């Protein structure tokens, strides 16, 4: 996922953004407060200590077993500032009603990090897909969960051979568990096609793949509102990466097929993204994302036709700016994802060189 750019710094992104509409204009919730975006739907915005410096969270007016209250959608990372903002929300935005359940769209730290704390705080259940629940539980176990040594070896296999970078990657073994120190032991499974009754309204679960193992978006036909999570973002493109846990995956194809599911929704659907501002223009945004990845795939194909390339060798082509290590790990995953999309289609071939690096080339050029 690319870090957000201020308007005016990327004319192409500005032009694409002009094809969307932002019904709330420049309105943004201040920390610890909420903005109503639809009947029974409140928007929260909490800070993140990354280049992508915020996440949007949602409060849905609800009632379970006769008890009125609220459902939470997504949680923020585990941090003291985030907890303090939640405490302010509890005091000022819940109309003296409790949290009744915690819904998490997917297992990335900014979405699930405080799920355990919220569930314990209110003695409620976590609702999430089974795949993302299982992987989040593994990752929260500490350095033994997601292996940083395996991640470094995987990136080295794809051409990231700088010893300093690899050593820093090996030192990130506690990255996930620091942001997600615990995950509830029990959960309620969400699956594609499930319909949740939230506040007397039906919300349809729509599964998505390529960004997370089993991302769940929520759509309410009565309100014509889509809680898109990270599957449908304005301005920036969702991170789509190959990781060492699934080294021969094809996430870009999965992602593009997944967002096409949203074409069945009305064109005027209000999309509530995890990052950025609520917008309409869903169908235009789907096409923009297809066009974006088509352009990247063409660039990759042209480069690999000239000479076989590793994922690391393609970083300057796909990312025109300087990257820090955190951004480089995402960029490597995306570069591999674009190579794999062409490889799975048979347009590129993969070979392991004598230097232990995979390179992808076209036909005789390999």
C-alpha contacts under 8 A as a table, 3 or more apart, distances in Angstrom:
res1	aa1	res2	aa2	distance
1	X	236	X	7.02
1	X	237	X	5.78
1	X	238	X	4.82
1	X	239	X	3.69
1	X	240	X	7.35
1	X	330	X	7.04
2	X	52	X	7.89
2	X	236	X	6.01
2	X	237	X	6.41
2	X	238	X	7.50
2	X	239	X	7.21
3	X	51	X	5.45
3	X	52	X	5.02
3	X	236	X	7.32
4	X	51	X	7.39
4	X	52	X	6.13
4	X	235	X	7.80
4	X	236	X	6.35
5	X	9	X	6.51
5	X	10	X	7.14
6	X	9	X	5.95
6	X	10	X	7.95
7	X	10	X	6.91
7	X	14	X	6.37
8	X	11	X	6.14
8	X	14	X	6.74
10	X	13	X	5.41
10	X	14	X	6.19
11	X	14	X	4.92
11	X	15	X	6.12
12	X	15	X	5.16
12	X	16	X	6.38
13	X	16	X	5.12
13	X	17	X	6.05
13	X	235	X	6.10
14	X	17	X	5.03
14	X	18	X	6.31
14	X	235	X	7.77
15	X	18	X	5.22
15	X	19	X	7.09
16	X	19	X	5.47
16	X	20	X	7.42
16	X	235	X	7.28
16	X	288	X	7.39
17	X	20	X	5.40
17	X	234	X	7.13
17	X	235	X	5.90
18	X	21	X	7.22
19	X	281	X	7.16
19	X	284	X	7.11
20	X	279	X	6.56
20	X	280	X	5.98
20	X	281	X	4.92
20	X	282	X	7.91
20	X	284	X	7.35
20	X	285	X	7.43
21	X	279	X	5.44
21	X	280	X	5.16
21	X	281	X	6.34
22	X	25	X	5.34
22	X	277	X	6.95
22	X	278	X	6.15
22	X	279	X	4.54
22	X	280	X	6.46
23	X	278	X	7.31
23	X	279	X	6.46
23	X	280	X	7.46
24	X	27	X	5.59
24	X	37	X	7.95
24	X	278	X	7.37
28	X	35	X	7.61
28	X	45	X	7.61
28	X	277	X	7.87
29	X	32	X	7.96
29	X	33	X	5.89
29	X	34	X	5.48
29	X	35	X	5.75
29	X	43	X	7.03
29	X	44	X	6.03
29	X	45	X	5.87
30	X	33	X	5.53
30	X	34	X	7.40
30	X	45	X	7.03
31	X	44	X	7.69
31	X	45	X	6.44
31	X	46	X	6.08
31	X	47	X	7.87
31	X	85	X	6.23
32	X	44	X	7.38
32	X	45	X	7.90
32	X	46	X	7.77
32	X	84	X	7.99
32	X	85	X	4.53
32	X	86	X	6.37
32	X	87	X	7.74
32	X	88	X	5.14
32	X	89	X	5.13
33	X	44	X	6.53
33	X	88	X	7.44
33	X	89	X	6.05
33	X	92	X	7.40
33	X	93	X	6.77
34	X	42	X	5.82
34	X	43	X	5.26
34	X	44	X	4.97
34	X	45	X	7.80
34	X	89	X	7.67
34	X	93	X	6.68
35	X	42	X	5.41
35	X	43	X	5.05
35	X	44	X	6.90
36	X	39	X	7.30
36	X	40	X	7.54
36	X	41	X	5.83
36	X	42	X	4.34
36	X	43	X	6.12
37	X	41	X	5.88
37	X	42	X	5.89
37	X	43	X	6.60
38	X	41	X	5.10
38	X	42	X	7.30
38	X	223	X	7.23
38	X	225	X	7.97
39	X	223	X	7.72
40	X	59	X	7.95
40	X	60	X	5.63
40	X	61	X	4.83
40	X	199	X	7.59
41	X	58	X	6.89
41	X	59	X	5.78
41	X	60	X	4.80
41	X	61	X	6.53
42	X	58	X	5.65
42	X	59	X	4.95
42	X	60	X	6.50
43	X	56	X	6.85
43	X	57	X	6.09
43	X	58	X	4.96
43	X	59	X	6.58
44	X	56	X	5.67
44	X	57	X	4.93
44	X	58	X	5.85
44	X	59	X	7.58
45	X	54	X	6.60
45	X	55	X	5.70
45	X	56	X	4.55
45	X	57	X	6.06
46	X	54	X	5.48
46	X	55	X	5.51
46	X	56	X	6.58
46	X	57	X	7.66
46	X	76	X	7.05
46	X	82	X	6.82
46	X	85	X	7.51
47	X	53	X	5.65
47	X	54	X	4.31
47	X	55	X	6.52
47	X	82	X	7.51
48	X	52	X	6.95
48	X	53	X	4.53
48	X	54	X	4.89
48	X	55	X	6.98
48	X	76	X	7.94
48	X	77	X	7.65
48	X	110	X	7.77
49	X	52	X	7.85
49	X	53	X	5.99
50	X	53	X	5.23
54	X	275	X	6.65
55	X	76	X	6.83
55	X	110	X	7.06
55	X	274	X	5.57
55	X	275	X	5.31
56	X	273	X	6.98
56	X	274	X	4.73
56	X	275	X	5.80
56	X	276	X	7.71
57	X	72	X	7.53
57	X	73	X	5.92
57	X	74	X	5.49
57	X	75	X	6.58
57	X	76	X	7.70
57	X	274	X	6.90
58	X	72	X	5.88
58	X	73	X	5.02
58	X	74	X	6.99
59	X	70	X	6.25
59	X	71	X	5.77
59	X	72	X	4.87
59	X	73	X	6.39
60	X	70	X	5.45
60	X	71	X	5.06
60	X	72	X	6.46
60	X	73	X	7.76
60	X	198	X	7.21
60	X	199	X	7.40
61	X	68	X	7.94
61	X	69	X	6.18
61	X	70	X	4.65
61	X	71	X	6.48
61	X	198	X	7.14
61	X	199	X	5.48
62	X	68	X	5.96
62	X	69	X	5.25
62	X	70	X	4.87
62	X	71	X	6.09
62	X	100	X	7.62
62	X	198	X	5.12
62	X	199	X	3.79
62	X	200	X	7.36
63	X	66	X	6.01
63	X	67	X	5.26
63	X	68	X	4.18
63	X	69	X	5.70
63	X	70	X	7.26
63	X	100	X	7.67
63	X	198	X	6.91
63	X	199	X	5.49
63	X	200	X	7.67
64	X	67	X	5.22
64	X	68	X	6.62
64	X	69	X	7.89
64	X	100	X	7.04
68	X	97	X	6.84
68	X	98	X	7.66
69	X	94	X	7.60
69	X	97	X	4.90
69	X	98	X	4.97
69	X	99	X	5.69
69	X	100	X	5.91
70	X	94	X	7.32
70	X	97	X	7.21
70	X	98	X	6.35
70	X	99	X	4.79
70	X	100	X	5.57
70	X	101	X	7.31
71	X	99	X	5.88
71	X	100	X	5.55
71	X	101	X	5.01
71	X	102	X	5.95
71	X	103	X	7.10
71	X	198	X	7.73
72	X	75	X	7.49
72	X	99	X	7.08
72	X	101	X	6.40
72	X	102	X	4.87
72	X	103	X	5.83
73	X	102	X	6.18
73	X	103	X	4.67
73	X	104	X	5.66
73	X	105	X	7.21
74	X	102	X	7.26
74	X	103	X	6.09
74	X	104	X	4.68
74	X	105	X	6.45
74	X	110	X	7.96
74	X	111	X	4.80
74	X	112	X	6.30
74	X	115	X	7.68
75	X	104	X	7.34
75	X	110	X	6.90
75	X	111	X	5.14
75	X	112	X	5.60
75	X	113	X	6.40
75	X	114	X	5.31
75	X	115	X	5.86
75	X	118	X	7.94
76	X	82	X	6.79
76	X	109	X	7.11
76	X	110	X	4.33
76	X	111	X	5.12
76	X	112	X	6.48
76	X	113	X	5.69
76	X	114	X	6.01
77	X	82	X	7.15
77	X	109	X	5.42
77	X	110	X	4.41
77	X	111	X	6.70
77	X	112	X	6.76
77	X	113	X	4.05
77	X	114	X	5.75
77	X	179	X	5.39
77	X	180	X	6.68
78	X	82	X	6.88
78	X	83	X	7.50
78	X	109	X	7.97
78	X	113	X	4.74
78	X	114	X	4.89
78	X	178	X	7.71
78	X	179	X	5.14
78	X	180	X	5.96
78	X	181	X	7.32
79	X	82	X	5.33
79	X	83	X	6.32
79	X	179	X	7.35
80	X	83	X	5.05
80	X	84	X	6.15
81	X	84	X	5.07
81	X	85	X	6.29
82	X	85	X	5.09
82	X	86	X	6.24
83	X	86	X	5.02
83	X	87	X	6.20
83	X	114	X	7.98
84	X	87	X	5.07
84	X	88	X	6.42
85	X	88	X	5.13
85	X	89	X	6.32
86	X	89	X	4.88
86	X	90	X	6.14
87	X	90	X	5.01
87	X	91	X	6.28
88	X	91	X	5.09
88	X	92	X	6.05
88	X	93	X	7.87
89	X	92	X	5.24
89	X	93	X	5.04
89	X	94	X	6.93
90	X	93	X	6.01
90	X	94	X	5.75
90	X	96	X	7.92
91	X	94	X	6.94
91	X	96	X	7.47
92	X	95	X	7.07
94	X	97	X	5.34
94	X	98	X	7.01
98	X	122	X	7.23
99	X	102	X	7.75
99	X	122	X	6.20
99	X	124	X	7.61
100	X	122	X	7.39
100	X	124	X	5.94
100	X	125	X	7.87
101	X	119	X	7.43
101	X	124	X	5.27
101	X	125	X	5.39
101	X	126	X	6.34
101	X	127	X	7.34
102	X	115	X	6.84
102	X	118	X	7.35
102	X	119	X	6.74
102	X	124	X	7.17
102	X	125	X	6.32
102	X	126	X	4.93
102	X	127	X	6.05
103	X	126	X	5.97
103	X	127	X	4.65
103	X	128	X	6.14
104	X	107	X	7.44
104	X	111	X	6.37
104	X	112	X	6.19
104	X	115	X	7.78
104	X	126	X	7.40
104	X	127	X	6.26
104	X	128	X	5.34
104	X	216	X	7.95
105	X	111	X	7.05
105	X	128	X	6.50
105	X	129	X	7.89
105	X	215	X	5.57
105	X	216	X	4.86
105	X	217	X	6.25
105	X	229	X	6.15
106	X	111	X	6.53
106	X	112	X	7.09
106	X	128	X	6.97
106	X	129	X	7.40
106	X	132	X	5.86
106	X	212	X	6.48
106	X	213	X	7.85
106	X	214	X	6.84
106	X	215	X	4.93
106	X	216	X	6.65
107	X	111	X	6.47
107	X	112	X	5.65
107	X	132	X	5.12
107	X	133	X	6.74
107	X	135	X	7.28
107	X	136	X	5.51
107	X	212	X	7.17
108	X	111	X	5.55
108	X	112	X	6.21
108	X	113	X	7.76
108	X	136	X	7.75
108	X	212	X	7.58
109	X	112	X	5.26
109	X	113	X	4.80
109	X	176	X	6.74
109	X	179	X	5.82
109	X	180	X	5.85
110	X	113	X	5.81
110	X	179	X	7.82
111	X	114	X	7.88
112	X	115	X	5.19
112	X	180	X	6.97
112	X	183	X	7.96
113	X	116	X	7.48
113	X	179	X	5.71
113	X	180	X	4.30
113	X	181	X	7.32
113	X	182	X	7.80
113	X	183	X	7.98
114	X	117	X	5.17
114	X	118	X	6.09
114	X	180	X	7.05
115	X	118	X	5.15
115	X	119	X	5.98
115	X	126	X	7.11
115	X	183	X	6.77
115	X	184	X	7.36
116	X	119	X	5.20
116	X	120	X	6.10
116	X	182	X	6.01
116	X	183	X	5.13
116	X	184	X	5.12
117	X	120	X	5.23
117	X	121	X	5.86
118	X	121	X	4.95
118	X	122	X	6.18
118	X	124	X	7.99
119	X	122	X	5.46
119	X	123	X	5.32
119	X	124	X	4.90
119	X	125	X	6.09
119	X	126	X	6.65
119	X	184	X	7.42
120	X	123	X	4.88
120	X	124	X	6.92
125	X	186	X	7.37
125	X	187	X	5.98
125	X	188	X	6.88
126	X	184	X	7.04
126	X	186	X	7.27
126	X	187	X	4.85
126	X	188	X	6.11
127	X	187	X	5.69
127	X	188	X	4.63
127	X	189	X	5.92
127	X	190	X	6.41
128	X	132	X	6.99
128	X	133	X	6.31
128	X	187	X	7.01
128	X	188	X	6.43
128	X	189	X	5.46
128	X	190	X	5.23
128	X	216	X	7.61
129	X	132	X	5.54
129	X	133	X	6.13
129	X	189	X	5.18
129	X	190	X	4.56
129	X	191	X	6.04
129	X	214	X	6.27
129	X	215	X	7.21
129	X	216	X	6.99
130	X	133	X	5.05
130	X	134	X	6.17
130	X	189	X	5.65
130	X	190	X	7.08
130	X	214	X	7.93
131	X	134	X	5.37
131	X	135	X	6.41
131	X	213	X	6.28
131	X	214	X	5.93
132	X	135	X	5.21
132	X	136	X	5.94
132	X	212	X	7.58
132	X	213	X	6.05
132	X	214	X	5.99
132	X	215	X	7.53
133	X	136	X	5.25
133	X	137	X	6.18
133	X	187	X	7.84
134	X	137	X	5.18
134	X	138	X	6.38
135	X	138	X	5.04
135	X	139	X	6.14
136	X	139	X	5.05
136	X	140	X	6.07
136	X	183	X	6.89
137	X	140	X	5.27
137	X	141	X	6.76
137	X	182	X	7.34
137	X	183	X	5.70
138	X	141	X	5.60
138	X	145	X	5.02
138	X	146	X	7.22
139	X	142	X	6.50
139	X	145	X	4.50
139	X	146	X	5.40
139	X	176	X	6.11
139	X	177	X	6.11
139	X	180	X	7.92
140	X	145	X	6.65
140	X	176	X	6.50
140	X	177	X	4.37
140	X	178	X	7.94
140	X	180	X	5.67
140	X	181	X	5.38
140	X	182	X	5.51
140	X	183	X	6.82
141	X	144	X	6.54
141	X	145	X	5.27
141	X	177	X	6.46
141	X	181	X	7.56
141	X	182	X	7.59
142	X	145	X	5.49
142	X	146	X	7.71
142	X	173	X	7.30
142	X	174	X	5.53
142	X	176	X	7.58
142	X	177	X	5.14
142	X	178	X	7.86
142	X	181	X	7.85
143	X	146	X	6.40
143	X	147	X	6.37
143	X	148	X	7.51
143	X	173	X	4.57
143	X	174	X	4.97
143	X	177	X	7.59
144	X	147	X	6.06
144	X	173	X	7.73
146	X	173	X	6.98
146	X	176	X	7.84
147	X	150	X	5.24
147	X	151	X	6.40
147	X	173	X	6.23
148	X	151	X	4.89
148	X	152	X	6.16
148	X	169	X	6.23
148	X	170	X	4.73
148	X	171	X	6.97
148	X	172	X	6.08
148	X	173	X	4.81
149	X	152	X	5.18
149	X	153	X	6.20
149	X	169	X	7.67
149	X	170	X	5.17
149	X	173	X	7.92
150	X	153	X	5.08
150	X	154	X	6.07
150	X	244	X	6.54
151	X	154	X	5.09
151	X	155	X	6.28
151	X	169	X	7.28
151	X	170	X	7.55
151	X	243	X	7.42
151	X	244	X	5.58
152	X	155	X	5.27
152	X	156	X	6.11
152	X	166	X	5.48
152	X	167	X	7.82
152	X	169	X	5.84
152	X	170	X	6.08
153	X	156	X	5.04
153	X	157	X	6.19
154	X	157	X	5.08
154	X	158	X	6.65
154	X	243	X	7.84
154	X	244	X	5.66
154	X	247	X	7.79
155	X	158	X	5.06
155	X	159	X	6.46
155	X	160	X	5.38
155	X	161	X	7.74
155	X	332	X	7.21
156	X	159	X	5.07
156	X	160	X	4.60
156	X	161	X	5.06
156	X	166	X	7.65
156	X	357	X	7.03
157	X	160	X	7.32
157	X	356	X	6.20
157	X	357	X	4.72
157	X	358	X	6.02
158	X	310	X	5.67
158	X	311	X	5.50
158	X	312	X	6.36
158	X	336	X	7.68
158	X	357	X	5.44
158	X	358	X	5.33
158	X	359	X	7.41
159	X	310	X	5.63
159	X	311	X	6.28
159	X	312	X	4.94
159	X	313	X	7.02
159	X	357	X	5.52
159	X	358	X	7.11
160	X	165	X	7.91
160	X	166	X	7.59
160	X	312	X	5.46
161	X	165	X	7.76
161	X	166	X	6.95
162	X	165	X	5.45
162	X	166	X	6.27
163	X	166	X	5.11
163	X	167	X	6.05
164	X	167	X	5.17
164	X	168	X	6.33
165	X	168	X	5.15
165	X	169	X	6.26
165	X	325	X	6.98
166	X	169	X	5.03
166	X	170	X	6.21
167	X	170	X	5.06
167	X	171	X	6.31
168	X	171	X	4.97
168	X	172	X	6.65
168	X	325	X	7.97
169	X	172	X	5.30
169	X	173	X	7.81
170	X	173	X	6.37
171	X	174	X	7.96
172	X	175	X	5.21
173	X	176	X	7.67
174	X	177	X	5.30
174	X	178	X	5.81
175	X	178	X	5.42
175	X	179	X	6.72
176	X	179	X	5.39
176	X	180	X	5.85
176	X	181	X	7.85
177	X	180	X	4.66
177	X	181	X	4.70
177	X	182	X	7.44
178	X	181	X	5.49
180	X	183	X	7.20
184	X	187	X	6.96
190	X	194	X	6.73
190	X	205	X	7.26
190	X	216	X	7.38
191	X	194	X	5.66
191	X	205	X	6.58
191	X	206	X	7.73
191	X	207	X	6.90
191	X	216	X	7.50
192	X	205	X	5.27
192	X	206	X	5.02
192	X	207	X	4.90
192	X	216	X	7.38
193	X	204	X	6.21
193	X	205	X	5.30
193	X	206	X	6.23
193	X	207	X	7.98
194	X	204	X	5.95
194	X	205	X	5.22
195	X	202	X	6.11
195	X	203	X	5.41
195	X	204	X	4.53
195	X	205	X	6.12
196	X	202	X	5.70
196	X	203	X	5.06
196	X	204	X	6.47
196	X	205	X	7.63
197	X	200	X	5.72
197	X	201	X	5.39
197	X	202	X	4.74
197	X	203	X	6.25
198	X	201	X	5.31
198	X	202	X	6.42
198	X	203	X	6.92
201	X	220	X	7.16
201	X	222	X	7.08
202	X	220	X	5.91
202	X	221	X	7.39
202	X	222	X	7.59
203	X	218	X	5.79
203	X	219	X	5.14
203	X	220	X	4.51
203	X	221	X	7.37
204	X	218	X	5.41
204	X	219	X	5.00
204	X	220	X	6.38
205	X	216	X	6.00
205	X	217	X	5.75
205	X	218	X	4.89
205	X	219	X	6.73
206	X	216	X	5.53
206	X	217	X	5.08
206	X	218	X	6.19
206	X	219	X	7.53
206	X	261	X	7.94
207	X	214	X	6.23
207	X	215	X	5.49
207	X	216	X	4.64
207	X	217	X	6.35
207	X	258	X	7.43
208	X	211	X	7.74
208	X	212	X	7.68
208	X	214	X	5.90
208	X	215	X	4.86
208	X	216	X	6.22
208	X	217	X	7.46
208	X	231	X	6.96
208	X	254	X	7.86
208	X	255	X	6.88
208	X	258	X	5.03
208	X	259	X	7.23
209	X	212	X	5.87
209	X	213	X	5.87
209	X	214	X	5.61
209	X	215	X	6.22
209	X	251	X	7.03
209	X	254	X	5.36
209	X	255	X	5.32
209	X	258	X	6.13
210	X	213	X	6.81
210	X	240	X	5.73
210	X	241	X	7.30
210	X	250	X	7.64
210	X	251	X	3.98
210	X	252	X	5.87
210	X	253	X	7.42
210	X	254	X	4.98
210	X	255	X	4.38
211	X	215	X	7.58
211	X	230	X	7.60
211	X	231	X	7.19
211	X	238	X	7.03
211	X	239	X	6.08
211	X	240	X	4.91
211	X	241	X	6.92
211	X	251	X	7.08
211	X	255	X	6.62
212	X	215	X	5.62
215	X	231	X	7.80
216	X	229	X	7.76
217	X	226	X	7.21
217	X	227	X	5.66
217	X	228	X	5.00
217	X	229	X	6.12
217	X	231	X	7.72
218	X	226	X	5.75
218	X	227	X	5.08
218	X	228	X	6.74
219	X	224	X	7.21
219	X	225	X	5.77
219	X	226	X	4.39
219	X	227	X	6.29
220	X	223	X	5.52
220	X	224	X	5.57
220	X	225	X	5.34
220	X	226	X	6.51
221	X	224	X	4.65
221	X	225	X	6.87
224	X	266	X	7.37
224	X	268	X	7.58
224	X	269	X	5.01
224	X	270	X	6.30
225	X	269	X	5.59
225	X	270	X	4.81
225	X	271	X	5.97
225	X	272	X	7.31
226	X	269	X	6.73
226	X	270	X	6.16
226	X	271	X	4.77
226	X	272	X	5.93
227	X	271	X	6.12
227	X	272	X	4.77
227	X	273	X	6.35
228	X	231	X	5.66
228	X	232	X	5.36
228	X	233	X	7.63
228	X	271	X	6.36
228	X	272	X	5.80
228	X	273	X	5.18
228	X	274	X	7.00
229	X	232	X	6.73
229	X	233	X	7.88
229	X	272	X	7.40
229	X	273	X	5.27
229	X	274	X	4.65
230	X	233	X	6.23
230	X	238	X	6.35
230	X	273	X	6.50
230	X	274	X	5.54
230	X	275	X	7.41
231	X	238	X	6.59
231	X	255	X	7.95
231	X	259	X	6.90
231	X	273	X	7.99
232	X	238	X	7.38
232	X	259	X	7.38
232	X	271	X	7.80
232	X	273	X	6.21
232	X	285	X	7.89
232	X	286	X	7.87
233	X	236	X	6.29
233	X	237	X	6.58
233	X	238	X	6.75
233	X	273	X	5.38
233	X	274	X	7.12
233	X	275	X	6.46
233	X	276	X	6.88
234	X	237	X	7.55
234	X	273	X	7.48
234	X	275	X	7.85
234	X	276	X	6.26
234	X	277	X	7.40
234	X	279	X	7.50
234	X	285	X	7.20
235	X	276	X	7.68
237	X	289	X	7.06
239	X	330	X	7.17
239	X	334	X	6.86
240	X	251	X	6.25
240	X	252	X	6.05
240	X	255	X	7.30
240	X	333	X	7.19
240	X	334	X	5.54
240	X	337	X	6.78
241	X	251	X	6.49
241	X	252	X	7.61
241	X	330	X	6.90
241	X	332	X	7.69
241	X	333	X	4.04
241	X	334	X	4.45
241	X	335	X	7.60
241	X	336	X	6.98
241	X	337	X	5.37
242	X	246	X	6.88
242	X	247	X	6.25
242	X	248	X	7.53
242	X	249	X	6.29
242	X	250	X	7.38
242	X	251	X	6.68
242	X	333	X	4.84
242	X	334	X	6.78
242	X	336	X	6.10
242	X	337	X	5.45
243	X	246	X	5.70
243	X	247	X	5.74
243	X	333	X	6.30
244	X	247	X	4.86
246	X	249	X	5.73
248	X	340	X	7.68
249	X	337	X	7.92
249	X	340	X	7.42
250	X	253	X	5.91
250	X	254	X	6.66
250	X	337	X	6.39
250	X	340	X	5.85
250	X	341	X	5.86
250	X	344	X	7.30
251	X	254	X	4.88
251	X	255	X	5.97
251	X	337	X	6.26
251	X	341	X	7.81
252	X	255	X	5.04
252	X	256	X	6.22
252	X	337	X	5.90
252	X	338	X	6.72
252	X	341	X	6.29
253	X	256	X	5.32
253	X	257	X	6.13
253	X	341	X	6.36
254	X	257	X	5.25
254	X	258	X	6.03
255	X	258	X	4.99
255	X	259	X	6.31
256	X	259	X	5.43
256	X	260	X	6.44
256	X	290	X	6.89
257	X	260	X	5.31
257	X	261	X	7.14
258	X	261	X	5.57
258	X	262	X	7.81
259	X	262	X	5.56
259	X	263	X	7.60
259	X	286	X	6.60
260	X	263	X	5.40
260	X	286	X	7.07
261	X	264	X	6.17
262	X	265	X	5.44
262	X	282	X	7.78
262	X	283	X	7.75
262	X	286	X	7.99
263	X	266	X	7.64
263	X	267	X	7.97
263	X	282	X	7.87
263	X	283	X	6.11
263	X	286	X	7.73
265	X	269	X	6.87
266	X	269	X	5.44
267	X	280	X	7.68
267	X	281	X	6.37
267	X	282	X	6.04
267	X	283	X	5.94
268	X	280	X	5.83
268	X	281	X	6.47
268	X	282	X	7.28
269	X	280	X	5.95
269	X	281	X	7.45
269	X	282	X	6.65
270	X	278	X	6.75
270	X	279	X	5.74
270	X	280	X	4.98
270	X	282	X	7.84
271	X	278	X	5.60
271	X	279	X	5.36
271	X	280	X	6.08
271	X	282	X	6.96
272	X	277	X	7.24
272	X	278	X	4.70
272	X	279	X	6.87
273	X	276	X	6.40
273	X	277	X	6.79
273	X	278	X	6.21
279	X	282	X	7.79
281	X	284	X	5.35
281	X	285	X	6.25
282	X	285	X	5.13
282	X	286	X	6.30
283	X	286	X	5.15
283	X	287	X	6.47
284	X	287	X	5.22
284	X	288	X	6.18
285	X	288	X	4.88
285	X	289	X	6.24
286	X	289	X	5.30
286	X	290	X	6.42
287	X	290	X	5.05
287	X	291	X	6.10
288	X	291	X	5.06
288	X	292	X	6.04
289	X	292	X	5.00
289	X	293	X	6.30
290	X	293	X	5.39
290	X	294	X	6.05
291	X	294	X	5.00
291	X	295	X	6.19
292	X	295	X	5.29
292	X	296	X	6.43
293	X	296	X	4.94
293	X	297	X	5.99
294	X	297	X	5.10
294	X	298	X	6.16
295	X	298	X	5.15
295	X	299	X	6.32
296	X	299	X	5.11
296	X	300	X	6.21
296	X	318	X	6.93
296	X	338	X	7.60
297	X	300	X	5.07
297	X	301	X	6.01
297	X	338	X	6.19
297	X	339	X	7.91
297	X	342	X	7.49
298	X	301	X	5.04
298	X	302	X	6.10
299	X	302	X	5.22
299	X	303	X	6.21
299	X	317	X	7.71
300	X	303	X	5.18
300	X	304	X	6.12
300	X	314	X	7.40
300	X	338	X	7.41
300	X	339	X	7.20
301	X	304	X	5.22
301	X	305	X	6.07
301	X	342	X	7.62
301	X	348	X	7.76
301	X	362	X	7.92
302	X	305	X	5.12
302	X	306	X	6.55
303	X	306	X	5.36
303	X	307	X	6.56
303	X	308	X	7.75
303	X	309	X	7.38
304	X	307	X	5.03
304	X	308	X	4.85
304	X	309	X	5.60
304	X	348	X	7.86
304	X	360	X	6.41
304	X	361	X	4.88
304	X	362	X	6.30
305	X	308	X	6.91
305	X	361	X	5.99
305	X	362	X	5.17
305	X	365	X	6.59
306	X	365	X	7.30
307	X	361	X	6.40
307	X	365	X	6.31
307	X	366	X	7.19
308	X	359	X	5.52
308	X	360	X	5.02
308	X	361	X	4.14
308	X	362	X	7.37
308	X	365	X	7.03
308	X	366	X	5.80
309	X	313	X	6.00
309	X	314	X	6.84
309	X	359	X	4.83
309	X	360	X	5.35
309	X	361	X	6.63
310	X	313	X	5.22
310	X	314	X	6.64
310	X	357	X	7.14
310	X	358	X	5.90
310	X	359	X	4.34
310	X	360	X	6.33
311	X	314	X	5.27
311	X	315	X	6.79
311	X	332	X	6.40
311	X	335	X	5.26
311	X	336	X	5.41
311	X	339	X	7.32
311	X	359	X	7.50
312	X	315	X	5.43
312	X	332	X	6.45
312	X	335	X	7.50
313	X	316	X	7.14
314	X	317	X	5.22
314	X	318	X	6.29
314	X	335	X	6.79
315	X	318	X	5.24
315	X	319	X	5.66
315	X	331	X	6.95
315	X	332	X	7.18
315	X	335	X	6.81
316	X	319	X	5.29
316	X	320	X	5.80
316	X	321	X	7.79
317	X	320	X	6.58
318	X	335	X	7.42
319	X	322	X	7.86
319	X	331	X	7.62
323	X	326	X	7.82
323	X	327	X	5.51
323	X	328	X	5.67
324	X	327	X	5.32
324	X	328	X	5.98
325	X	328	X	4.82
325	X	329	X	6.34
326	X	329	X	5.56
326	X	330	X	6.92
327	X	330	X	5.25
327	X	331	X	6.05
328	X	331	X	4.81
328	X	332	X	5.93
329	X	332	X	5.19
329	X	333	X	6.36
330	X	333	X	5.16
330	X	334	X	6.29
331	X	334	X	5.06
331	X	335	X	6.06
332	X	335	X	5.07
332	X	336	X	6.21
333	X	336	X	5.28
333	X	337	X	6.17
334	X	337	X	4.88
334	X	338	X	6.35
335	X	338	X	5.34
335	X	339	X	6.38
336	X	339	X	5.04
336	X	340	X	5.97
337	X	340	X	5.05
337	X	341	X	6.18
338	X	341	X	5.15
338	X	342	X	6.63
339	X	342	X	5.38
339	X	343	X	6.07
339	X	348	X	7.73
339	X	360	X	7.14
340	X	343	X	4.71
340	X	344	X	5.85
341	X	344	X	5.34
341	X	345	X	6.37
342	X	345	X	5.10
342	X	346	X	6.35
342	X	347	X	5.28
342	X	348	X	5.60
343	X	346	X	5.09
343	X	347	X	5.81
343	X	348	X	4.62
343	X	349	X	5.83
343	X	350	X	7.14
343	X	360	X	7.79
344	X	347	X	7.64
344	X	348	X	7.95
345	X	348	X	7.64
346	X	349	X	6.86
347	X	362	X	6.57
348	X	360	X	6.00
348	X	361	X	5.31
348	X	362	X	4.84
348	X	363	X	7.22
349	X	360	X	5.44
349	X	361	X	5.45
349	X	362	X	6.13
349	X	363	X	7.19
349	X	366	X	7.36
350	X	358	X	6.56
350	X	359	X	5.75
350	X	360	X	4.53
350	X	361	X	6.65
351	X	358	X	5.60
351	X	359	X	5.59
351	X	360	X	6.49
351	X	366	X	7.84
352	X	355	X	7.95
352	X	356	X	6.03
352	X	357	X	5.57
352	X	358	X	4.46
352	X	359	X	6.49
353	X	356	X	5.32
353	X	357	X	5.39
353	X	358	X	6.19
353	X	359	X	7.19
354	X	357	X	7.46
360	X	366	X	7.26
361	X	365	X	6.18
361	X	366	X	4.75
362	X	365	X	5.63
362	X	366	X	5.92
363	X	366	X	5.96
